[in-house]
Amino acid sequence: MSEEMRRRLTGVVVSDKMDKTIVVRVDRVMRHPVYKKVLTRGKNYSAHDEKGEAKAGDLVQIVETSPMSRTKRFALEQVLKKAHGGEQ
């Protein structure tokens, strides 16, 4: 898969308890087809974090890769914003 064709998603890390794996929640905003109310829908993605640099609460960007396991199809590209109090 060429570099420019890979999907890039932005979301918040909800779990970093696994070794070299983070769970990222990606939210999207949609409008209800009948009632027109604005709704937030989210999906969790498992992503590969080789160096373990992302922590829970961080805003991150993940990029699509070839499958690394049964659930991992994304890899951490960069940490956009550290969680409040994340500096040590």
N, CA, C and O atoms as a MOPAC input file, in Angstrom:
PM7 MOZYME 1SCF
protein

 N      0.85900 1    -1.18000 1     0.00000 1
 C      0.00000 1     0.00000 1     0.00000 1
 C      0.89900 1     1.23500 1     0.00000 1
 O      1.80500 1     1.35200 1     0.82500 1
 N      0.64500 1     2.14100 1    -0.91700 1
 C      1.50100 1     3.32300 1    -1.01000 1
 C      1.24900 1     4.26200 1     0.16300 1
 O      0.17800 1     4.25300 1     0.77000 1
 N      2.25400 1     5.06500 1     0.46400 1
 C      2.22100 1     5.94300 1     1.63800 1
 C      1.06500 1     6.92000 1     1.61500 1
 O      0.44600 1     7.14600 1     2.65500 1
 N      0.74700 1     7.51300 1     0.46800 1
 C     -0.30700 1     8.52600 1     0.42800 1
 C     -1.71300 1     7.92200 1     0.44700 1
 O     -2.68300 1     8.64500 1     0.67700 1
 N     -1.84400 1     6.61500 1     0.21200 1
 C     -3.16100 1     5.99000 1     0.18700 1
 C     -3.57200 1     5.42500 1     1.53900 1
 O     -4.70000 1     4.95500 1     1.68800 1
 N     -2.68700 1     5.46100 1     2.52100 1
 C     -3.00600 1     4.92800 1     3.83600 1
 C     -3.97800 1     5.83500 1     4.57400 1
 O     -3.86900 1     7.06000 1     4.51800 1
 N     -4.93500 1     5.21400 1     5.26900 1
 C     -5.87400 1     5.99000 1     6.08300 1
 C     -5.16700 1     6.49500 1     7.32900 1
 O     -4.40700 1     5.76800 1     7.96900 1
 N     -5.42700 1     7.74400 1     7.66100 1
 C     -4.90100 1     8.32600 1     8.88700 1
 C     -6.07400 1     8.76700 1     9.74800 1
 O     -6.95800 1     9.48400 1     9.28100 1
 N     -6.08300 1     8.34000 1    10.99900 1
 C     -7.16400 1     8.65800 1    11.91700 1
 C     -6.60200 1     9.34700 1    13.14700 1
 O     -5.48000 1     9.06500 1    13.56800 1
 N     -7.38500 1    10.25300 1    13.72100 1
 C     -6.98800 1    10.96500 1    14.93000 1
 C     -7.95600 1    10.60400 1    16.04300 1
 O     -9.17300 1    10.62500 1    15.85800 1
 N     -7.39500 1    10.26900 1    17.21100 1
 C     -8.25200 1     9.89100 1    18.32200 1
 C     -7.51500 1     9.97700 1    19.64700 1
 O     -6.35900 1    10.39400 1    19.71400 1
 N     -8.21100 1     9.57300 1    20.69400 1
 C     -7.68400 1     9.63700 1    22.05800 1
 C     -7.36100 1     8.22300 1    22.53400 1
 O     -8.14000 1     7.29400 1    22.32400 1
 N     -6.20200 1     8.07200 1    23.17800 1
 C     -5.79800 1     6.77800 1    23.71300 1
 C     -6.66100 1     6.46700 1    24.93500 1
 O     -6.68100 1     7.23700 1    25.89500 1
 N     -7.36800 1     5.34500 1    24.89800 1
 C     -8.19500 1     4.95400 1    26.03300 1
 C     -7.53700 1     3.86700 1    26.87200 1
 O     -7.91200 1     3.67000 1    28.02800 1
 N     -6.55500 1     3.15400 1    26.30700 1
 C     -5.85400 1     2.12300 1    27.06600 1
 C     -4.42700 1     1.98300 1    26.54100 1
 O     -4.18800 1     1.97100 1    25.33400 1
 N     -3.48200 1     1.87800 1    27.48400 1
 C     -2.08900 1     1.60700 1    27.11500 1
 C     -1.53300 1     0.48600 1    27.98400 1
 O     -0.33200 1     0.44100 1    28.25000 1
 N     -2.39900 1    -0.41400 1    28.42500 1
 C     -2.00700 1    -1.45100 1    29.38100 1
 C     -1.31100 1    -2.64600 1    28.73000 1
 O     -0.64200 1    -3.41900 1    29.41500 1
 N     -1.46200 1    -2.80300 1    27.42000 1
 C     -0.82000 1    -3.91800 1    26.73200 1
 C      0.59400 1    -3.53800 1    26.32900 1
 O      0.93900 1    -2.35900 1    26.25100 1
 N      1.40200 1    -4.55000 1    26.07500 1
 C      2.78300 1    -4.31900 1    25.66200 1
 C      2.82000 1    -3.99700 1    24.17400 1
 O      2.39900 1    -4.81200 1    23.35200 1
 N      3.32300 1    -2.80700 1    23.82000 1
 C      3.47100 1    -2.34500 1    22.43000 1
 C      2.13500 1    -2.17100 1    21.70300 1
 O      2.10800 1    -2.12900 1    20.47300 1
 N      1.03900 1    -2.07000 1    22.43800 1
 C     -0.28100 1    -1.88100 1    21.82600 1
 C     -1.05000 1    -0.81800 1    22.60000 1
 O     -1.03200 1    -0.79400 1    23.83100 1
 N     -1.72600 1     0.06100 1    21.86300 1
 C     -2.61600 1     1.04000 1    22.47100 1
 C     -3.99100 1     0.89000 1    21.84200 1
 O     -4.11900 1     0.41400 1    20.71400 1
 N     -5.01600 1     1.30000 1    22.57600 1
 C     -6.37700 1     1.31900 1    22.04900 1
 C     -6.76900 1     2.78100 1    21.88500 1
 O     -6.72900 1     3.55900 1    22.83800 1
 N     -7.15000 1     3.14200 1    20.65900 1
 C     -7.45700 1     4.53200 1    20.32700 1
 C     -8.93100 1     4.64800 1    19.98300 1
 O     -9.43900 1     3.90100 1    19.14700 1
 N     -9.62900 1     5.59800 1    20.63600 1
 C    -11.04000 1     5.85500 1    20.32600 1
 C    -11.11000 1     6.98200 1    19.31100 1
 O    -10.63200 1     8.08800 1    19.56400 1
 N    -11.70900 1     6.69500 1    18.15800 1
 C    -11.89100 1     7.67600 1    17.08900 1
 C    -13.37300 1     8.02000 1    17.02800 1
 O    -14.20400 1     7.15700 1    16.74600 1
 N    -13.70300 1     9.28300 1    17.29300 1
 C    -15.08600 1     9.74500 1    17.27400 1
 C    -15.41200 1    10.41800 1    15.95500 1
 O    -14.55400 1    11.05500 1    15.34300 1
 N    -16.64900 1    10.27500 1    15.52400 1
 C    -17.13500 1    10.97900 1    14.34500 1
 C    -18.49300 1    11.56600 1    14.67800 1
 O    -19.22000 1    11.02400 1    15.51100 1
 N    -18.83700 1    12.66500 1    14.03600 1
 C    -20.10400 1    13.35000 1    14.27700 1
 C    -21.02600 1    13.06600 1    13.10000 1
 O    -20.63500 1    13.20000 1    11.94000 1
 N    -22.25400 1    12.67400 1    13.41300 1
 C    -23.22500 1    12.39300 1    12.35500 1
 C    -24.56700 1    13.00300 1    12.74700 1
 O    -24.80500 1    13.30500 1    13.91600 1
 N    -25.42400 1    13.17600 1    11.77400 1
 C    -26.75500 1    13.70600 1    12.01700 1
 C    -27.76300 1    12.56600 1    11.83300 1
 O    -27.67700 1    11.81000 1    10.86500 1
 N    -28.70500 1    12.44900 1    12.75200 1
 C    -29.70700 1    11.39700 1    12.66500 1
 C    -30.54900 1    11.60300 1    11.40000 1
 O    -30.99500 1    12.71700 1    11.12400 1
 N    -30.76600 1    10.52800 1    10.63400 1
 C    -31.45500 1    10.69300 1     9.34800 1
 C    -32.90300 1    11.17900 1     9.45700 1
 O    -33.38800 1    11.84500 1     8.54200 1
 N    -33.59600 1    10.86700 1    10.53500 1
 C    -34.98800 1    11.27300 1    10.68100 1
 C    -35.13000 1    12.49700 1    11.58000 1
 O    -35.79600 1    13.46600 1    11.21600 1
 N    -34.50300 1    12.45100 1    12.75000 1
 C    -34.70800 1    13.48900 1    13.75400 1
 C    -33.72000 1    14.64500 1    13.66500 1
 O    -33.88600 1    15.65200 1    14.35300 1
 N    -32.70100 1    14.51400 1    12.83500 1
 C    -31.71400 1    15.57100 1    12.56300 1
 C    -30.88700 1    15.97600 1    13.78200 1
 O    -30.22500 1    17.01400 1    13.76500 1
 N    -30.92200 1    15.17300 1    14.82700 1
 C    -30.11200 1    15.47500 1    16.00800 1
 C    -28.65600 1    15.11100 1    15.72100 1
 O    -28.37800 1    14.10800 1    15.06500 1
 N    -27.73200 1    15.93400 1    16.21800 1
 C    -26.31200 1    15.67700 1    16.03200 1
 C    -25.86600 1    14.64300 1    17.05900 1
 O    -26.03900 1    14.83400 1    18.26200 1
 N    -25.28900 1    13.54400 1    16.57000 1
 C    -24.86600 1    12.44100 1    17.42400 1
 C    -23.36900 1    12.22500 1    17.28200 1
 O    -22.79100 1    12.49000 1    16.22700 1
 N    -22.74600 1    11.74300 1    18.35000 1
 C    -21.33000 1    11.37800 1    18.31000 1
 C    -21.24700 1     9.86100 1    18.36200 1
 O    -21.77100 1     9.22600 1    19.27700 1
 N    -20.59200 1     9.30300 1    17.38400 1
 C    -20.37700 1     7.85900 1    17.32900 1
 C    -18.87900 1     7.60900 1    17.36700 1
 O    -18.10000 1     8.35500 1    16.77300 1
 N    -18.47900 1     6.55400 1    18.06900 1
 C    -17.05800 1     6.26800 1    18.19500 1
 C    -16.74600 1     4.81700 1    17.93300 1
 O    -17.61500 1     3.94900 1    18.00800 1
 N    -15.48500 1     4.56800 1    17.62400 1
 C    -15.02000 1     3.20900 1    17.38700 1
 C    -13.62000 1     3.09000 1    17.95900 1
 O    -12.82300 1     4.02500 1    17.86800 1
 N    -13.31800 1     1.93300 1    18.55300 1
 C    -11.99200 1     1.70400 1    19.11400 1
 C    -11.12800 1     0.93500 1    18.12900 1
 O    -11.57500 1    -0.03500 1    17.51700 1
 N     -9.88600 1     1.37700 1    17.98200 1
 C     -8.91700 1     0.72600 1    17.11000 1
 C     -7.70000 1     0.33100 1    17.93000 1
 O     -7.21600 1     1.12000 1    18.74200 1
 N     -7.20300 1    -0.88000 1    17.72600 1
 C     -5.94000 1    -1.28700 1    18.33200 1
 C     -4.81700 1    -0.84400 1    17.41500 1
 O     -4.87500 1    -1.04900 1    16.20300 1
 N     -3.79100 1    -0.23500 1    17.99900 1
 C     -2.68400 1     0.28400 1    17.19100 1
 C     -1.35700 1    -0.14500 1    17.80600 1
 O     -1.24100 1    -0.29000 1    19.02300 1
 N     -0.37200 1    -0.34300 1    16.95900 1
 C      0.96700 1    -0.74700 1    17.37700 1
 C      1.75200 1     0.47300 1    17.84700 1
 O      1.84400 1     1.47100 1    17.13300 1
 N      2.31600 1     0.38900 1    19.04600 1
 C      3.12900 1     1.46500 1    19.62300 1
 C      4.46600 1     0.85000 1    20.02600 1
 O      4.63400 1     0.39700 1    21.15900 1
 N      5.40900 1     0.83700 1    19.09800 1
 C      6.68400 1     0.14200 1    19.28700 1
 C      7.45600 1     0.63700 1    20.50100 1
 O      7.98400 1    -0.16900 1    21.26700 1
 N      7.53000 1     1.95500 1    20.68800 1
 C      8.35300 1     2.52900 1    21.75700 1
 C      7.58500 1     2.76100 1    23.04800 1
 O      8.19100 1     3.10700 1    24.06200 1
 N      6.28800 1     2.58400 1    23.04100 1
 C      5.49000 1     2.80000 1    24.24400 1
 C      5.40200 1     4.26300 1    24.63900 1
 O      5.34800 1     4.57700 1    25.82900 1
 N      5.38700 1     5.16700 1    23.66200 1
 C      5.39900 1     6.60000 1    23.96700 1
 C      4.03000 1     7.18800 1    24.24800 1
 O      3.95100 1     8.24200 1    24.87900 1
 N      2.94600 1     6.56000 1    23.81000 1
 C      1.59800 1     7.10000 1    24.02800 1
 C      1.03200 1     6.57300 1    25.34000 1
 O      1.17000 1     5.39400 1    25.66700 1
 N      0.39500 1     7.46600 1    26.08100 1
 C     -0.23700 1     7.10600 1    27.35000 1
 C     -1.72700 1     7.41500 1    27.26900 1
 O     -2.17200 1     8.12500 1    26.36800 1
 N     -2.48700 1     6.88300 1    28.20700 1
 C     -3.93500 1     7.09400 1    28.23200 1
 C     -4.25000 1     8.58500 1    28.31200 1
 O     -3.66300 1     9.31100 1    29.11400 1
 N     -5.18000 1     9.03200 1    27.47300 1
 C     -5.57700 1    10.43700 1    27.44200 1
 C     -4.87900 1    11.25500 1    26.38300 1
 O     -5.30600 1    12.37600 1    26.10800 1
 N     -3.81700 1    10.74300 1    25.77100 1
 C     -3.09200 1    11.47600 1    24.72900 1
 C     -3.90000 1    11.52000 1    23.43400 1
 O     -4.61300 1    10.57300 1    23.10200 1
 N     -3.78100 1    12.62200 1    22.71500 1
 C     -4.36000 1    12.74000 1    21.37800 1
 C     -3.31100 1    12.26600 1    20.39000 1
 O     -2.20700 1    12.81000 1    20.35600 1
 N     -3.63600 1    11.25600 1    19.58000 1
 C     -2.65000 1    10.64900 1    18.69400 1
 C     -3.19000 1    10.53000 1    17.27100 1
 O     -4.39500 1    10.59700 1    17.02900 1
 N     -2.25600 1    10.35200 1    16.34300 1
 C     -2.61200 1    10.06300 1    14.96100 1
 C     -2.10000 1     8.67300 1    14.64200 1
 O     -0.93600 1     8.35800 1    14.88700 1
 N     -2.99200 1     7.82600 1    14.08400 1
 C     -2.60800 1     6.46900 1    13.72300 1
 C     -2.73200 1     6.31200 1    12.21100 1
 O     -3.52200 1     6.99800 1    11.56200 1
 N     -1.93700 1     5.39600 1    11.66600 1
 C     -1.90500 1     5.19200 1    10.21900 1
 C     -2.14100 1     3.71200 1     9.92400 1
 O     -1.68700 1     2.84000 1    10.66500 1
 N     -2.85100 1     3.44500 1     8.84100 1
 C     -3.17000 1     2.08100 1     8.43100 1
 C     -1.90600 1     1.34800 1     7.98700 1
 O     -1.06800 1     1.90700 1     7.27900 1
 N     -1.77800 1     0.08400 1     8.41200 1
 C     -0.62800 1    -0.74100 1     8.02100 1
 C     -1.13500 1    -2.13100 1     7.63900 1
 O     -2.32700 1    -2.42200 1     7.72400 1
 N     -0.21900 1    -2.95800 1     7.22500 1
 C     -0.59700 1    -4.34600 1     6.99100 1
 C     -0.87900 1    -4.99700 1     8.34200 1
 O     -0.33000 1    -4.55800 1     9.35300 1
 N     -1.71700 1    -6.02800 1     8.38900 1
 C     -2.10900 1    -6.61300 1     9.67600 1
 C     -0.91500 1    -7.11900 1    10.47900 1
 O     -0.04900 1    -7.82100 1     9.95800 1
 N     -0.88800 1    -6.74300 1    11.77200 1
 C      0.18000 1    -7.17600 1    12.66400 1
 C     -0.29100 1    -8.29300 1    13.59300 1
 O      0.52300 1    -9.06700 1    14.09700 1
 N     -1.60600 1    -8.38000 1    13.82000 1
 C     -2.19100 1    -9.44100 1    14.63200 1
 C     -3.66100 1    -9.54700 1    14.23800 1
 O     -4.08700 1    -8.97300 1    13.23600 1
 N     -4.42600 1   -10.28000 1    15.02900 1
 C     -5.84300 1   -10.45400 1    14.70900 1
 C     -6.60300 1    -9.13400 1    14.75900 1
 O     -7.54100 1    -8.93600 1    13.98700 1
 N     -6.21700 1    -8.23400 1    15.64900 1
 C     -6.94800 1    -6.97500 1    15.80800 1
 C     -6.16400 1    -5.74600 1    15.36800 1
 O     -6.76900 1    -4.70600 1    15.10800 1
 N     -4.84700 1    -5.82800 1    15.27700 1
 C     -4.04300 1    -4.63700 1    14.97500 1
 C     -3.85800 1    -4.44200 1    13.47400 1
 O     -3.22500 1    -5.25300 1    12.79800 1
 N     -4.43400 1    -3.32900 1    12.96200 1
 C     -4.27200 1    -2.94700 1    11.56000 1
 C     -3.76200 1    -1.51900 1    11.43600 1
 O     -3.67500 1    -0.99000 1    10.32900 1
 N     -3.42400 1    -0.88800 1    12.55700 1
 C     -2.93800 1     0.48900 1    12.57900 1
 C     -1.66300 1     0.56200 1    13.39700 1
 O     -1.38900 1    -0.30500 1    14.22800 1
 N     -0.88500 1     1.61200 1    13.15100 1
 C      0.33400 1     1.87000 1    13.92100 1
 C      0.33700 1     3.33300 1    14.33400 1
 O     -0.20000 1     4.19000 1    13.63100 1
 N      0.94400 1     3.60900 1    15.47400 1
 C      1.05100 1     4.97300 1    15.95700 1
 C      1.96100 1     5.76000 1    15.02800 1
 O      3.09000 1     5.34900 1    14.76000 1
 N      1.46300 1     6.90700 1    14.53200 1
 C      2.28600 1     7.76100 1    13.67800 1
 C      2.92300 1     8.87600 1    14.49600 1
 O      4.12800 1     9.11200 1    14.40100 1
 N      2.10600 1     9.56900 1    15.30800 1
 C      2.66000 1    10.61300 1    16.15400 1
 C      1.70200 1    10.94300 1    17.28600 1
 O      0.49200 1    10.74500 1    17.18600 1
 N      2.28900 1    11.45800 1    18.38000 1
 C      1.49400 1    11.94600 1    19.49800 1
 C      1.27800 1    13.43300 1    19.25300 1
 O      2.23600 1    14.20600 1    19.22900 1
 N      0.02400 1    13.83700 1    19.07200 1
 C     -0.29000 1    15.22800 1    18.76500 1
 C     -0.32700 1    16.09700 1    20.01400 1
 O      0.12400 1    17.24200 1    19.99700 1
 N     -0.87300 1    15.53900 1    21.10900 1
 C     -0.99800 1    16.32800 1    22.33700 1
 C     -0.96400 1    15.37500 1    23.52200 1
 O     -1.68700 1    14.38000 1    23.55800 1
 N     -0.11300 1    15.69500 1    24.48900 1
 C     -0.01400 1    14.88100 1    25.69500 1
 C     -1.20300 1    15.14200 1    26.60200 1
 O     -1.76700 1    16.23600 1    26.59200 1
 N     -1.58700 1    14.14000 1    27.39000 1
 C     -2.67800 1    14.29500 1    28.33900 1
 C     -2.26800 1    15.26700 1    29.43200 1
 O     -1.07900 1    15.44600 1    29.69600 1
 N     -3.24000 1    15.89000 1    30.06000 1
 C     -2.99100 1    16.83900 1    31.14500 1
 C     -2.22100 1    16.14100 1    32.26600 1
 O     -2.65300 1    15.10300 1    32.76800 1
 N     -1.09100 1    16.70800 1    32.65200 1
 C     -0.27000 1    16.09900 1    33.69400 1
 C      0.55500 1    14.94300 1    33.18500 1
 O      1.08400 1    14.16700 1    33.98100 1
 N      0.67900 1    14.80600 1    31.87800 1
 C      1.42700 1    13.69500 1    31.29800 1
 C      2.93000 1    13.85400 1    31.35900 1
 O      3.65500 1    12.87100 1    31.20800 1
 N      3.42400 1    15.07500 1    31.57700 1
 C      4.86000 1    15.30300 1    31.65400 1
 C      5.40000 1    14.82300 1    32.99000 1
 O      4.79700 1    15.07500 1    34.03300 1
 N      6.55500 1    14.11800 1    32.96300 1
 C      7.11800 1    13.58000 1    34.20300 1
 C      8.56000 1    13.97700 1    34.36000 1
 O      9.19700 1    13.61200 1    35.34900 1

